[in-house]
């Protein structure tokens, strides 16, 4: 059974990150009347409508520049995965496919939908989490040789 590395446990950074995600979702809702679902925002860039691409591009650019800004302000980032880059890319593609299949992503359903008490989002998040737990458990067990 995996254990928590308490030296890497960062509750204050997680709290700040969560607050920033919530604030940006709220800001987008009030400023543009849009839901901050990342897959929908990126999908709208692939088939842009007249006058719709600028805010989407700015939102995505902000997501991409945030880690750079964090390190420029003195923060440190470290990312590693014991699973390797190929599995991460495959997982990302599967998540992207799932967001199209489920008509929304974890940010749209989990952050915005649940806060609006959407029954559809509650069902979607329950499925996301159940499948995520199952896949992580199966892959973890397989890689450890238990399956």
C-alpha positions as CSV (number, residue, x, y, z in Angstrom):
1,X,0.0,0.0,0.0
2,X,1.4,3.4,-1.0
3,X,2.1,5.9,1.8
4,X,2.2,9.7,1.9
5,X,5.6,11.3,1.7
6,X,5.0,14.0,4.3
7,X,8.0,16.0,3.1
8,X,6.3,16.5,-0.2
9,X,2.8,17.2,1.2
10,X,2.0,20.8,0.3
11,X,-1.4,21.7,1.7
12,X,-0.9,25.5,1.4
13,X,0.1,25.4,-2.2
14,X,-2.8,23.1,-2.9
15,X,-5.2,25.4,-1.1
16,X,-3.9,28.4,-3.1
17,X,-4.1,26.5,-6.3
18,X,-7.6,25.5,-5.7
19,X,-8.6,29.0,-4.7
20,X,-7.0,30.3,-8.0
21,X,-8.9,27.7,-10.0
22,X,-12.2,28.7,-8.3
23,X,-11.5,32.4,-8.7
24,X,-10.7,32.0,-12.4
25,X,-13.9,29.9,-13.0
26,X,-15.9,32.5,-11.2
27,X,-14.3,35.3,-13.1
28,X,-15.0,33.6,-16.4
29,X,-18.6,33.0,-15.4
30,X,-19.2,36.6,-14.4
31,X,-17.1,38.3,-17.1
32,X,-18.1,36.2,-20.1
33,X,-21.0,34.1,-18.9
34,X,-19.0,30.9,-19.8
35,X,-18.3,27.7,-17.9
36,X,-14.6,27.1,-17.3
37,X,-14.5,23.6,-18.8
38,X,-11.0,23.2,-20.3
39,X,-12.0,20.6,-22.9
40,X,-14.8,22.9,-24.2
41,X,-12.5,25.9,-24.2
42,X,-9.8,24.1,-26.2
43,X,-12.4,22.4,-28.4
44,X,-13.7,25.8,-29.3
45,X,-10.2,26.8,-30.5
46,X,-10.2,23.9,-32.9
47,X,-13.4,25.1,-34.6
48,X,-13.6,28.8,-33.6
49,X,-16.7,30.8,-34.1
50,X,-16.6,34.5,-35.0
51,X,-15.3,36.6,-32.1
52,X,-15.0,33.6,-29.8
53,X,-11.3,32.6,-30.2
54,X,-9.6,35.5,-28.4
55,X,-10.9,34.8,-24.9
56,X,-10.3,31.1,-25.4
57,X,-6.7,31.6,-26.5
58,X,-6.1,33.9,-23.6
59,X,-7.5,31.4,-21.1
60,X,-5.3,28.5,-22.6
61,X,-2.3,30.8,-22.7
62,X,-2.8,31.6,-19.0
63,X,-2.8,27.9,-18.2
64,X,0.4,27.3,-20.1
65,X,2.2,30.4,-18.7
66,X,1.1,29.9,-15.1
67,X,4.0,27.4,-14.2
68,X,6.5,29.7,-15.8
69,X,5.1,32.7,-13.8
70,X,5.2,30.7,-10.6
71,X,8.9,29.8,-11.1
72,X,9.7,33.4,-12.2
73,X,8.3,34.6,-8.8
74,X,10.5,32.2,-6.9
75,X,8.5,29.0,-6.7
76,X,9.9,25.6,-7.6
77,X,8.3,22.9,-9.6
78,X,9.2,19.3,-9.8
79,X,7.3,16.7,-11.7
80,X,8.1,13.1,-12.2
81,X,6.1,10.0,-12.8
82,X,7.2,6.5,-12.1
83,X,5.0,5.4,-15.0
84,X,7.0,7.2,-17.7
85,X,6.1,9.7,-20.5
86,X,4.4,7.1,-22.8
87,X,1.8,6.1,-20.2
88,X,1.2,9.8,-19.4
89,X,0.6,10.6,-23.1
90,X,-1.7,7.6,-23.4
91,X,-3.6,8.6,-20.3
92,X,-3.9,12.1,-21.5
93,X,-5.4,11.0,-24.8
94,X,-7.8,8.7,-23.0
95,X,-8.9,11.5,-20.8
96,X,-9.4,13.7,-23.8
97,X,-11.5,11.0,-25.5
98,X,-13.5,10.6,-22.3
99,X,-14.2,14.3,-22.1
100,X,-15.7,14.2,-25.6
101,X,-17.7,11.1,-24.7
102,X,-19.0,12.6,-21.4
103,X,-19.7,16.0,-22.9
104,X,-17.4,17.8,-20.4
105,X,-14.2,17.5,-18.4
106,X,-13.3,17.4,-14.7
107,X,-13.0,21.1,-14.6
108,X,-16.3,21.9,-16.2
109,X,-18.2,19.2,-14.3
110,X,-16.2,19.0,-11.1
111,X,-15.4,22.7,-10.5
112,X,-18.3,24.5,-12.2
113,X,-21.0,21.9,-12.4
114,X,-20.9,20.7,-8.8
115,X,-20.8,24.3,-7.6
116,X,-24.1,24.9,-9.5
117,X,-25.5,21.6,-8.0
118,X,-25.9,20.1,-11.5
119,X,-27.2,16.5,-11.2
120,X,-25.5,15.7,-14.6
121,X,-22.2,17.0,-13.3
122,X,-22.6,15.0,-10.1
123,X,-23.1,11.8,-12.1
124,X,-20.2,12.7,-14.4
125,X,-17.8,13.3,-11.5
126,X,-18.9,10.1,-9.8
127,X,-18.1,8.2,-13.0
128,X,-14.7,10.1,-13.5
129,X,-13.7,9.3,-10.0
130,X,-14.8,5.6,-10.0
131,X,-13.1,4.9,-13.3
132,X,-10.0,6.8,-12.2
133,X,-9.7,4.8,-8.9
134,X,-10.3,1.5,-10.7
135,X,-7.7,2.2,-13.4
136,X,-5.1,3.6,-11.0
137,X,-5.6,0.5,-8.8
138,X,-5.4,-1.9,-11.7
139,X,-2.3,-0.3,-13.3
140,X,-0.6,0.1,-9.9
141,X,-1.3,-3.6,-9.1
142,X,-0.1,-4.7,-12.5
143,X,3.1,-2.7,-12.3
144,X,3.8,-4.0,-8.9
145,X,3.2,-7.6,-10.1
146,X,0.1,-8.4,-8.1
147,X,-2.2,-9.0,-11.0
